Amino acid sequence: MSRSVIPAAVARQPWRVILPLVVLVCFGTTVLYSAAGGSMTPFAQSHLLRFAIFLVMAFGISRAPSDFVRLVAYPAYAVVLLLLVLVEALGAIGGGSQRWLNLGPIVLQPSELMKPVIVLVLAQFYSTLPTGMIGSWRAVVPAGVLIALPMGLVLLQPDLGTALAIAFGGVVIMFLAGLPLRWFLAGGAAAAVAAPLAFFFALKDYQRQRVFTFLDPESDPLGTGYHITQSKIAIGSGGFAGKGFGNGSQSHLNYLPEPHTDFVFATMAEEWGMLGGLLVLAIFGLVLHWGWNVARTSRDRFAQLLAAGMTATIFFYAAINLMMVMGLAPVVGIPLPFMSHGGSSMLTNMICIGTLMMVDRWNRTPGARRLG
Amino acid sequence: MGRRFTQHVTMARLQDTFDRRAVVIGSAQAGLGVLLAVRMGYISVAENSKYQMEAESNRVNLTLIPPRRGWILDRNGAPLASNKADFRVDIIPDRMKDPQATVDRLGELLALPEVAIRDLKDRLEQSHGFQPIEVASGLDWDRFAAVSVRLPDMPGVIPQRGFTRFYPTGQSVGHLIGYVGAASAEEYEKDPSPILITPGYKVGKDGIEKTFEQTLRGIPGARRVEVTASGRIVRDLETREDTQGQALQLTIDGPLQDYAARRLGLESGSVVVIDCATGDLLCMASMPSFDPNSFSDGIGRVEWKMLSSDDHVPLRNKVLKGLYPPGSTVKPMVAMAFLEAGLDPEESTVCTGGLRVGNRVFHCWNRRGHGQVNMAKGIYQSCDVYFYHFAQKLGMDVIAPMAHRLGMGQEFDLPVLSQFYGTVPDPAWKLKKYGREWQSYDTVNATIGQGFMLANPLQLAVMASRLATGKKLMPRLVLDKTPPTPESMNFHGDHVQFIQNAMNEVVNGAGTAGRGRLPFEDIKMAGKTGTAQVVSLNVSHGKGGPWKYRDHGLFIFFAPFDKPRYAGAVVIEHGGGSGAAYPIARDVMTFMFDPKLGLEKLHALEQEWGGTAQQRLARKYASFAEEAGLETPKPAPTEAVIAERVEEADVAAARARPDTDAAVAPPPETDSPPANASPASGVVTPAPADAGAQ
């Protein structure tokens, strides 16, 4: 019935993900509206606007043909890597660490772009790797270098959260690409050994402090533990149904740090309670489930790895953020996808969504190449 | 396995691996999602009440509102201490980021003088961090607002509307009422109530303010406000008003107290007036004093320097803690002792200017002698020889009990912090204290109020009131509804009238205080002069010379002489003789019976002295601030230190005399001053009447 009314081009779009996303973004917008003290500015309006712009961009991305995407994978990686070097260089000249590039009206954070790009380049790498080599060093070393370069640059900024996100995306691709399991076990064991060493020698003081506070937030309730404590108070005081729209005292009286970015979930949970929290979790569940479906139904290895990696990246964002605000992870500056106010995060996540939509389109396009 | 893997890898196998591993990752992600949902439920439902409480305690700030202190009223209901609504600024050092810089900034905003800023910094150093420190009170709206709008940049600064204690008559009531100030660390330790560290809250530090602290305190109010994380108040939620402390009505007559204090003028001394019907203390003036209004924000360096460098000891309440040899003011008491012991008042002796006691001659103040002297003449001419003679006959055992009965050496049941009660010597006392036998010269000394004998002005006033009325008047300071009915002293026959008449002669007859006559036809004041030697004559002549060597001037009085309504005592330290004391008593009594006339006299005198006491104090402060204030920075001591220093001085004063006087053989006595000695004090000009008194 509807098919006759709705144009085919519209009907073809993956509404299974777009609709939940629109709901989530609108919900985020109301939270931001409340966080701004009942005002569309400065957060809610730009949040909606960005989503609209980036959604159009995602549609654009979804039109890209597979060959083109595979073609630009390495150049795109090189460009973003170059931008990261540029940021580092500018920071050194400016006498201080810097994460942004000021490009006229846009403030670009290259480390954000690296998250989808690392997935892209690794998907390309493994899809072109002869299947027989998957168990050899040649499957690991180039990929390791591809991951290590941007990670190192991001760590220099220093931005541990983003570096971990890049590593996570990379490792998930390596895992799904079929690298021998024992390597991951060995890698896990090595990480278990290296973690304490890194903790004591590589981490900055403030990062170490954050780990301590995560382990015992009440030890320093007015210092670094403040964030976690106040976030838990906000979520906990919301109760089952919340305090009501616009009635969150924790966010409105500034007890909650960053109520519109990193801790937007706490802001939401205070006013909407557990019901709101479950809604957000459910929508992320839908989106991620769709992402895995896209990956599993992909017809070639590149598309498969690409889709899975994008899904993992979105997952990493959401999971780390939610664990942080609920006191299950240390405070790392990672915003919640589609809800937190912030252009870079929205851009990254919409690139991921756009890429998934693209793979979805390839899957449904008849006559595409089969596996192999 | 690895071998097999590398050997048999095919595209299909990789696809298989991908599918399996995707399921693993997907499941892990779903598991984490479930974990997050459970965690969410745990925090927001299971621990909801805990976090709700924490959110409330975040949001709501409870501030205590310092209670308004109860007023202190005089006997007619006029305030001696009240409260003034004002704007004030306090700081809490613990909450400040950079105390020094903030204080400087406050100094700018409030236009504080540099001395005040430096005092503030001293207090900052001494303070415990949690205790609020007053920056300024009594601010106008503009300056208050200037601080209020900058609050976000200045954490720990607390501007508020509040009440400041106000003493309308300032230094006139300083010693009596005391003053208030922020609670010290010691006081907080003793009574760790949160109200004590609430900015703007003051506790009594001295005098009535301290002794009636619990009555005057009141119950703090509370204000629940919604605050932001940075402490900015968003809105009021609920306010419970404070309950003002109870008012306290004293027996003091406010105008009289003020008049007496001002009439003391440039002298260092005290005036006590007692109501002869009830024993009510109408006036307990002690000067020079401090202005309790300026003490409530702590004692500044300039103030401290001014007060501590003054040899007139403005920090000591001389009414209760000034001890003086009573001199000849004890003679009516001694006479009463003689009368009660059965001595016929007409029995006389001949005064030739001295009397040999043992192997030494004790002189009368009048070296030429008084001739034939009976008891009345002994009193109004203050003849020493009369008292030497009969005291020898009747003995100390007659005199000492009478002294005690009339209030000498007694501590009275008064709500004051401390009173020095002096000494009424007798043989047992001397043996106990010095391990030496009582000598006849000790009796001789005691009869003229010298030697070991010491009294404070309050005791002298009580003695005067009991002699005047024959009733056992107990001084009281707090007015309650039922006036006391003093019992009789049970003096025999017309002894009271005899003393009244003899003391009337002192002022209105051929006595030693001719200039003390009241300017009324129908009201006559009776009195007795006294001059107490401070140092031996070979150190300094008591009438002139260095101020601290001059004789004390004393006067006890009551009026009207035949139907006494008021009795009292005036003591002028180093006044050069009783001539410095009784004109003050005369003016105070004049004021009591005709306030207008009394004030006229006072205004004339104040013109001579260069303004009212308040004006003179302000000028003195200004000159100190100019000279010493900034150049010689001196940390303002804490109240405890001040109290200690005053105490030391008091003890020294109390000690000095009995020791020296006991060690040295009693010197020949002088008594009420010849009129021509008065100019030495530089205060009053002798009236012709005095010449007649000689």
Interface residues (C-beta under 8 A of the other chain):
Chain A: T131 G132 I134 G135 S136 V172 F175 L176 A177 G178 P180 R182 Q230 K232 I233 A234 I235 G236 S237 G238 G239 F240 S249 Q250 L253 N254 Y255 A269 E270 G273 M274 G277 L278 L281 F284 G285 L288 W292 A295 R296 R301 Q304 L305 A308 A312 F315 A319 L322 M323 M326 G327 L328 L371 G372
Chain B: M1 G2 F5 T6 V9 T10 M11 R13 L14 Q15 T17 F18 D19 R21 A22 I25 G26 Q29 A30 L32 G33 L35 L36 A37 R39 M40 G41 I43 S44 V45 E47 N48 K50 Y51 Q52 E54 A55 E56 N58 R59 E226 V227 T228 A229 S230 V234
